[in-house]
Amino acid sequence: MNDSKTRDRKTSVWLVEDNAMFSMGVRRAVDSLGGMQCAGCYPTAEAAFAALDQETPPDVILLDVQLPGIDGITALQTFRKRVPEARVIILTVFDDADKIFRAVCAGAAGYVLKSSGIDRIGDAIRQVMDGGAPMTPEVAKKVLDAFSRIEPTLDRDSMEDYHLTERERDILRLMADGLLKKEIAQALDISVHTVSTHMRRVYGKLHVTTNTGAVAKALREGII
């Protein structure tokens, strides 16, 4: 009985977005997707924080960057503390490297531009629920560009030794390439369970909690 309820349970999605028209479109799009439900729409981060005190926390939060009051990237840090199990996808019109860099380092599970279309949102939700870190190609390029610019300033003698195994580094490299758990398992000819175990160890050693956080730290400190 419990297994049946688990299978029937829909992925709960919250949207934090102040543009009413765009919010309505996203809500309809999410509700039309199989296995998903937009359980809450909030025009400000403050409203979403208040809802956390009364409602069941969501599985995924779609979070706009430019919000009235507390901005999205500041709000992201609060969401990561209050509901660490929720995956936060940054959803914005902004595509500059600084905001992307800050969002990734703050623990965003993915970053999708609004200009990429509503259809990509469902794909992004599925990817983060499957352990991936969705980014549009344009965003991924800007992330890599941002890290490449700071790489020459690294002081490798002062860098921490995280004691990663070669297999853990291999998995980090594949994560940086945007592969999902199943794809990493196929590439390395190991089980998905083994990939999950290695990823948990990587998170623990790097002191991060998300795929993007692990990749960001690995790129920033020259680990991969």
Beta strands, then each sheet from edge to edge (+ up, - down):
strand 1: 11-16
strand 2: 36-42
strand 3: 60-63
strand 4: 87-92
strand 5: 110-113
sheet 1: 2+ 1+ 3+ 4+ 5+
end
